């Protein structure tokens, strides 16, 4: 039997929420904004996906068709759907490094979004971010203070970039900065496709006590054109697999520690 053309009230609400989020959202974000359970969100997404209104990915959905945020918008959520178990394990390994009351910066990376979800266990954080998703997850929760950086919105990454974001970030003193990257080079360190993202990492690492890099092992073999902060400014790399010999030697030379995330870390 064909589905009725008129969407339900819940479906309309979810579609409008996705539009407010720039065309895509995680189930946890949508549940918070709609004040419903994640299971309700998942059921609604499933119905909308059958109707062709959204595309489902692991942990969320994005709008499709002419009312979506454009050709580049869904790419963040395609990345979110890649290696979700490994990203959750990485987030679990990072959680013990961040204590209640710390001042933390979180970037727009898909792995960083998993870290943000894990940080909902912490209290009284001062969170600074250029990520819409991180802001939705951690604002007005457990006594947190959330600062969303200004600047130009990039729909592809669901975040803000540019001189305004960099200037605002430079006014904070961070206990911990959590960064992702498009590639990790044994010669140059963190590499990015977006030059504005690379520039923002310079501002936040200059104001950081500790810089934690979170990335799956797939980034060890990738490349990108724009360099991030000097690798000697990094403190810790957390990944789901050990780096190869060349990268491991570079980490040692830079003074960067390595932590291996594992299913055991996720269960701890």
C-alpha positions in Angstrom: 0.0 0.0 0.0 1.5 3.4 -0.9 2.4 5.7 1.9 0.0 8.8 2.4 1.4 11.9 0.8 0.8 14.1 3.9 3.6 13.7 6.4 2.8 13.4 10.1 3.4 16.2 12.6 6.5 14.4 13.9 8.0 14.0 10.5 7.4 17.7 9.6 9.1 18.7 12.9 12.1 16.5 12.2 12.5 17.8 8.6 12.3 21.4 9.9 14.9 20.6 12.5 17.3 19.2 9.9 16.9 22.4 7.9 17.8 24.5 11.0 20.9 22.3 11.5 22.0 23.0 7.9 20.6 19.9 6.2 21.9 17.1 8.4 21.9 16.0 12.0 22.8 13.1 14.4 20.0 11.2 16.1 21.3 12.4 19.5 21.1 16.0 18.4 17.6 15.6 16.9 16.3 13.8 20.0 17.5 16.7 22.2 16.0 19.4 20.0 12.7 17.6 19.6 12.5 16.4 23.2 11.9 12.8 22.2 13.8 9.6 22.5 16.5 8.6 20.0 14.3 5.5 19.2 11.5 7.9 18.2 13.9 9.8 16.0 15.2 6.6 14.4 11.7 5.4 13.6 10.8 8.8 12.1 14.0 8.9 10.0 13.2 5.4 8.7 9.8 6.5 7.6 11.2 9.7 5.9 13.9 7.7 4.2 11.3 5.3 2.7 9.5 8.4 1.3 12.8 9.7 -0.2 12.9 12.9 2.0 16.1 12.0 3.9 19.1 9.7 3.5 19.9 7.5 6.5 23.5 7.1 7.7 24.8 5.5 10.9 23.7 7.7 13.8 21.7 10.3 11.8 20.3 11.5 8.5 20.6 14.3 6.0 18.1 16.0 3.7 18.1 15.0 0.0 16.6 16.7 -3.1 16.2 20.3 -3.9 15.5 21.4 -0.3 18.8 20.0 1.1 21.8 22.2 1.9 23.4 21.5 -1.4 25.8 19.0 -3.0 28.5 19.4 -0.4 26.3 19.4 2.7 25.8 15.7 3.2 29.5 14.8 3.1 29.9 15.3 6.8 27.3 12.7 7.5 28.8 10.3 5.0 32.0 10.7 7.1 29.9 10.1 10.2 28.8 6.8 8.8 32.3 5.6 8.2 33.9 3.4 10.9 31.4 4.3 13.7 32.5 1.6 16.1 36.2 2.7 15.8 35.2 6.3 16.4 33.2 5.4 19.5 36.2 3.5 20.8 38.4 6.5 20.3 35.9 8.7 22.1 35.8 6.3 25.0 39.6 6.4 25.2 39.7 10.2 25.2 37.0 10.6 27.9 39.3 9.9 30.9 41.7 12.7 29.7 39.0 15.3 30.2 37.7 16.1 33.7 34.8 18.0 35.1 35.2 21.8 35.0 37.9 21.9 32.2 37.9 24.4 29.3 37.8 22.3 26.1 37.9 23.1 22.4 36.3 20.6 20.0 36.5 20.9 16.2 34.1 19.9 13.4 35.5 16.5 12.7 33.3 13.4 12.6 35.4 11.6 15.2 35.3 14.7 17.4 31.5 14.5 17.3 31.8 11.1 19.0 34.0 12.6 21.6 31.3 15.3 22.2 28.7 12.6 22.8 31.0 10.9 25.4 31.5 14.3 27.1 27.9 14.4 28.0 29.0 12.4 31.0 31.1 15.3 32.3 29.9 18.4 34.2 30.6 22.1 34.3 32.7 22.1 31.2 33.5 25.3 29.3 33.2 24.2 25.8 34.4 26.2 22.8 33.6 24.9 19.3 33.0 25.9 15.7 30.8 22.9 15.2 27.0 23.1 15.1 26.7 19.5 16.2 28.9 19.8 19.2 27.1 22.9 20.3 23.7 21.1 20.1 25.0 18.1 22.1 26.7 20.0 25.0 24.9 23.3 25.4 22.5 23.5 28.4 23.7 20.2 29.7 25.2 19.3 33.1 26.1 22.9 33.9 28.2 23.4 30.8 29.0 26.8 29.3 29.0 26.6 25.6 30.7 29.2 23.2 30.0 28.8 19.5 32.6 30.6 17.5 31.4 33.1 14.9 32.7 33.4 11.4 31.6 32.1 8.0 29.4 29.0 8.0 30.7 26.1 5.9 27.8 23.7 5.2 30.1 20.9 4.2 31.6 20.7 7.7 28.6 22.1 9.6 30.9 24.7 11.2 32.2 28.2 11.3 35.6 29.4 10.0 37.6 32.4 9.1 39.3 35.4 10.9 36.4 36.0 13.3 36.5 32.4 14.5 40.2 32.5 14.9 40.2 35.8 16.8 37.5 34.5 19.2 39.3 31.2 19.8 42.5 33.0 20.6 40.9 34.7 23.6 40.5 31.4 25.5 43.0 29.3 27.6 42.2 25.7 26.9 43.0 22.8 29.2 42.4 20.4 26.3 42.0 20.9 22.5 40.5 17.9 20.6 41.3 18.0 16.9 40.7 15.7 13.9 42.3 15.9 10.5 41.9 14.8 6.9 45.3 13.2 6.9 48.3 12.6 9.3 51.7 12.8 7.6 55.0 11.6 9.1 56.6 14.6 7.5 54.1 17.4 8.2 51.8 16.2 10.9 48.1 17.2 10.6 46.9 18.0 7.1 43.5 19.5 5.9 41.6 19.9 2.7 40.0 23.2 4.0 42.6 26.0 4.4 40.4 27.8 6.9 40.2 24.7 9.1 44.0 24.5 9.1 44.3 28.2 10.1 41.8 27.7 13.0 43.9 24.8 14.4 46.9 27.2 14.6 44.8 29.6 16.8 43.5 27.0 19.2 46.8 25.0 19.6 48.6 28.3 20.5 46.2 28.6 23.4 46.2 25.0 24.6 47.8 23.2 27.5 47.2 19.8 25.8 46.3 18.9 22.2 44.7 15.6 21.5 44.4 14.3 18.0 41.6 11.8 17.3 41.5 9.9 14.0 40.9 6.5 12.6 43.8 4.6 11.1 42.5 5.3 7.6 43.9 8.9 7.8 47.4 7.5 8.1 47.4 6.7 4.4 45.6 9.9 3.2 47.0 13.2 2.0 45.7 16.8 2.0 47.3 20.1 0.8 47.1 22.4 3.9 49.3 22.0 7.0 48.0 22.4 10.5 50.0 23.3 13.6 53.6 22.3 14.0 53.5 18.6 15.1 55.7 19.4 18.1 52.6 21.3 19.5 50.6 18.1 19.7 50.4 16.1 22.9 48.6 12.8 22.1 47.3 10.8 19.2 44.4 8.5 19.8 43.5 6.0 17.1 42.1 2.6 16.6 45.3 1.0 15.2 49.0 1.4 15.8 50.7 3.7 13.4 53.2 2.3 10.9 56.9 2.5 11.6 57.5 5.8 9.8 54.7 7.6 11.5 55.5 6.0 14.9 59.1 7.2 14.6 57.9 10.7 13.7 55.6 10.8 16.7 58.5 9.9 19.0 60.7 12.6 17.4 57.9 15.2 17.9 57.3 14.1 21.5 53.8 13.0 20.8 52.4 10.2 22.9 50.1 7.5 21.3 47.1 5.8 22.9 45.4 2.8 21.2 41.6 2.8 21.4 40.1 -0.6 21.7 36.8 -2.3 22.4 38.0 -2.8 26.0 38.5 1.0 26.3 34.9 1.5 25.1 33.5 -0.8 27.8 35.6 0.7 30.6 
